[in-house]
Amino acid sequence: MIEARHLRVLRTVAATGSFSAAARELGCTQPAVSQQMKALESSAGTPLIVRTGRETRLTEAGEVLVRHATGILAGLTAAEEEMAAIAGLRAGRVRLVSFPSGSSTLVPAALAALRAAHPGTRVSLVEAEPPASAALLRDGDCDVALAFRYGGSAGEWDDLVVRPLLVDRLVAVVPDGHRLAGAGTVRLGELADEPWIAGCPRCRGQLVDACEESGFTPRIDFATDDYPAVIGLVAAGLGVAMLPELALESVRPKGVRTLAVEPSVRREIVALTLPDLASVPAVAATLDQLVLAAAR
C-alpha cells in the first residue's frame, strides 16, 4: 500500500534533486528519507529513483507517481480538513498566497475577521505574483491564491474555482512638477515621449500592450516590483508610471500626482482554489471573508 507520507517525501526528493536536500527541506535525516523511499519502492514494486553520485533522478515510474502525487495529496488534505472542521471550524489550516498589494489591503481585514469568527483556524501567508501564485495552488503548495488578470488572459483559470473580488482601475502617476500634473485625466498617447517605470512582469506586459494600443511603445527605464520604489522614482522625476489604485492604498504617494487614464485600463482581482478544496470549511470561510473585505 502506498502511503501519503511516502508520496510527500518522493515529491520533495524530486523537487530538491537529492536525498540530503530533501532531508533538510523536511526537517529529518538523510537515512530516514532513504528508508521511506525504499518502503515506497517496495510498495510500488518497481524502482522510482536512480542515484548518480550525490544527485538523484526519477525513473519513468517515478515520474508517473510524482505527476499523480499532487492530486492525491490535495484530495487527502481536503479530507483531513473537512474532518477537522466537523466540530464547527474549531480547527483547520489555510495556506494563503497573495500578490503584495493584496497582502497589504484585502488580506489583513479578511484574516482579522476570520480569526474573530473562527479563532481555531490557522492561516499562513506567502507572497507571489500571478501566474506563479496559480502554479503554487495547482502544485498543492497553497489552498487559496489571491491573483489578478487583465482582459487578455481570460481562460487561464478554467481548471480552478474562481471567486471574483473586485475590478481595480489603473491610474497614471506623474511627478508633482510634471506638465500634466494638474490634469484630472490623461490619454496614454500624451505620455508617449516619457520614460516609464514598470512593475511586475504581468503588469509590465499590460503596460506595453496598453501603450501600443495607443500608438506607441513605452521606453521603460526602470522596472521594480516594489511600489514604494516606483513612487520614489516618479517623485524624483525619473519617469512616469501606471499603477493599480489598490497598490496606491498601500503606499504614501508623496511628491506625485495620480491621473485617470484614457482609454481605461483595469485588472480583475480574484481568489482561487482547487475544486477539491472549495468545500473545505476553513477554505470556504477564507474565501467568504476575502469577498467581504473586497466589498468594504
Protein Blocks (a to p, Z undefined) as FASTA:
>chain_A
ZZfklmmmmmmmmmnopaklmmmmnopafklmmmmmmmmmmmnopafbdcehjbccddfk
lmmmmmmmmmmmmmmmmmmmmmmmmnooaaccddddddfklmmmmmmmmmmmmmmmmmmb
ccdddddddfklmmmmmnopafbdcddddfklgojlmmpccddfbdcdddddddfklmkl
mpmbdcfklmmmpccddddfklmmmmmmmmmmnopacddfbdcfblklmmmmmmnopacc
dddfklmmmpccehiacddddddddddddddddfklmmpmklmmmmmmmmmmmmZZ
